[in-house]
Amino acid sequence: MKELIEYIACSLVDNPLQVNVTQSRDSSKTQLELRVAKEDMGRIIGKSGRVANAIRVLLRVAAAREGKQAALDVVEPR
């Protein structure tokens, strides 16, 4: 699932070297955090969050195929 998010994010941004996905697991859920360069945040979030929500839907479908649950947070750069 981490590789899926990295692939999608790298395809969308101008600076794919700044894409960073971290993965942590709870007892039943996988939590992913996506970090990109500040200037690429608009590309990842999209208008009204549509791109980010589409990425989350793809993640949930991929996780469901494996019998798991997953969630994605897009973290603001500092």
C-alpha positions in Angstrom: 0.0 0.0 0.0 2.9 2.3 0.8 4.3 1.8 -2.7 0.9 2.6 -4.3 0.7 6.0 -2.5 4.4 6.7 -3.5 3.7 5.9 -7.1 0.6 8.0 -7.3 2.2 11.0 -5.5 5.4 10.9 -7.6 3.2 10.9 -10.7 1.4 14.0 -9.6 4.1 16.3 -8.2 6.9 18.3 -9.9 9.5 17.3 -7.4 9.2 13.5 -6.9 12.4 13.4 -4.7 10.5 15.3 -2.0 7.7 12.6 -1.7 7.9 10.8 1.6 5.4 8.2 2.8 5.6 6.8 6.3 3.6 3.8 7.4 2.5 2.8 10.9 0.2 0.0 12.0 -2.4 -0.2 14.8 -3.9 -3.5 15.8 -6.3 -3.5 12.8 -5.5 -0.4 10.7 -2.6 0.8 8.7 -2.0 4.6 8.9 -0.1 6.3 6.1 1.3 9.8 6.1 2.2 11.6 2.9 4.6 14.5 2.8 5.5 16.5 -0.3 7.2 19.7 -1.1 5.3 22.9 -0.1 4.8 23.9 -3.8 3.3 20.5 -4.6 0.6 20.5 -1.9 -1.9 22.0 -4.3 -1.4 19.2 -6.8 -1.9 16.5 -4.1 -4.9 18.1 -2.5 -6.6 19.4 -5.6 -9.7 21.6 -5.8 -11.9 21.1 -2.7 -9.7 18.1 -1.8 -10.9 16.0 -4.7 -7.4 14.5 -5.6 -6.6 13.7 -2.0 -10.0 12.0 -1.6 -9.5 10.0 -4.8 -6.1 8.8 -3.5 -7.8 7.8 -0.2 -10.5 5.8 -2.2 -7.8 3.9 -4.1 -6.0 3.2 -0.9 -9.1 1.8 0.8 -9.9 -0.4 -2.2 -6.3 -1.8 -2.3 -6.5 -2.4 1.4 -9.9 -4.1 1.2 -8.6 -6.5 -1.5 -6.0 -7.6 1.1 -8.6 -7.8 3.9 -7.1 -4.8 5.7 -8.1 -1.3 6.6 -6.0 1.8 5.7 -6.1 5.5 6.1 -4.1 8.4 4.6 -3.1 11.7 6.0 -1.6 14.4 3.9 0.8 16.3 6.2 1.6 20.0 5.8 5.3 20.7 5.1 7.1 23.0 7.6 
